[in-house]
Amino acid sequence: KGSLHASYTGLEEFCREVLGIDVARSHLCNTIARVNEALARPYEELGDHLSTEPALNVDESGWKDKGVKYWIWIFCTSAISFFCVAKSRGSKVLEEVLGKTYGGTIISDFFSAYVKYANGLQQFCLAHLIRDIKFLTTLPDEADKRFGERLLIEFKRLFHFWHLREKIPKERLDPVMLRIKDRVLRLAESCAGGERSKARTLARRLVKHGDAIFRFLFDPAISPTNNAAERGIRTAVIDRRITQGSRSLMGRQWNARIWTVLGTCRKQGRSAWQFLQDALSAYHFQTPAPSLLVQAT
């Protein structure tokens, strides 16, 4: 149900036609409920661990529960994917998951919840920014178009050198990156005080969030885009399209927990099927639950 996004009807048909077992829908629901309880401890352990990660990619997407609007959130690294389903799309979800303050770097788009949360370190997604810059070049206003074209030149130059970071010594590369960053911010400052326009709006964003846009240049552990979270949340989006959402608190919990197990096990090269068996065994026999944290080798 979690991996292949099957409906209860689909599961009934599979059990009957492939396995030759007649299974009532109520039995399937009860089985899902037991697995949901068995995953509670490893899920909560991973959630408690999130605030210790040095960097997290974060994204959110819509969800429905009995037709009511909810939000899927993903917090991920190269080794973990943690999902939660929340009623809010606001910064209070970040506070609930990461605490009032988070000591690491959040990599995200420019959505207001991330701006409001304003942890000490931030990296805004350059893929989103560059899409907005390219949009400027399509506008009829010549000033907007010219501003967008000049920005694109600088960002192309920046990524040209950034992709050479393994070949150019840091002491030579950093000054080049700083000069490009300074040119971009000076260009933005020159436009930020002009007449109201699309270019002015983007220029003010660059001026206000300059450090959070270019942080990746000087920290190799940080990605310049939020592609990791956007890829990770696709499994939930597919689930939403097929199943039309959840129907209860248990359904919301189940989805968040099974997505977390599937995504994290996949990243760590572990068997999610084996993890589920271990979690159920621990739940029934009251033994320590398996962990989703990265295992020492």
Helices and strands as residue ranges (DSSP letters): H 8-17, H 25-38, H 40-49, G 50-52, E 55-65, E 68-76, E 81-86, H 91-98, E 105-108, H 112-117, E 121-124, H 126-136, H 142-162, H 170-192, H 198-208, H 210-214, G 215-218, H 227-232, H 234-243, H 249-268, H 272-285
